[in-house]
Amino acid sequence: MESKILKQNKNLSLNRTEYILDVKSEKNPSKLDVIALLKSDAELTVVRQIDGSFGKDTFTIDAIVYNTVADKVKVETIPRKVRKKAVAEAKKAAADARAAGGAK
């Protein structure tokens, strides 16, 4: 898998580095492949888009690497579906804890 950085921009106001990559690969690169190409931490990296054209083996990737997890949490939004799932799991865990405490 060959990669070439087309654009690298340091965004000091949001404490992140923005990348646009051109990757040549036989199959679609995954988010983990992009993280490995950037040699960055998985918790700090957000892959916005992996764009390919039909019949071509080149992909354009838009990715962001934050400086800290706190910066990422402050800027990135969590999708509604993921938030609802987290709330439901927390409620279930609390109900299980109450049931286990009352069963003694």
C-alpha positions, 0 to 999 in steps of 0.5 A: 500500500503506497501513500502520499500526503497531498495536504497537511495542515496544523490547526492550532485553534483546534489543536489538531493536524488535518491530513488529505492522503492519496493511497494506492491499494488493491482494496479499500483501506480500513480506518485501522490501515489509515491509522497505521499509515499516519503512525498515530494513536487510534484514540486521537485519530478521526477518519472523516472520509475514504473516497474511491472511484469505481475501477481505480485503485487510488483512494483519497482519505480525509483524516484528523489527528488531535493532540490530546483526547480532551481536545478531541472530545471538545470538538468532535460530536458523538452521533445520536445513535451512539449516545442513546446506546450508551445511555441505555447500557448505563441504565441497564447496568444500574438496574442490574447493580440494584437487582444484585444488591437487593438479591443478597 
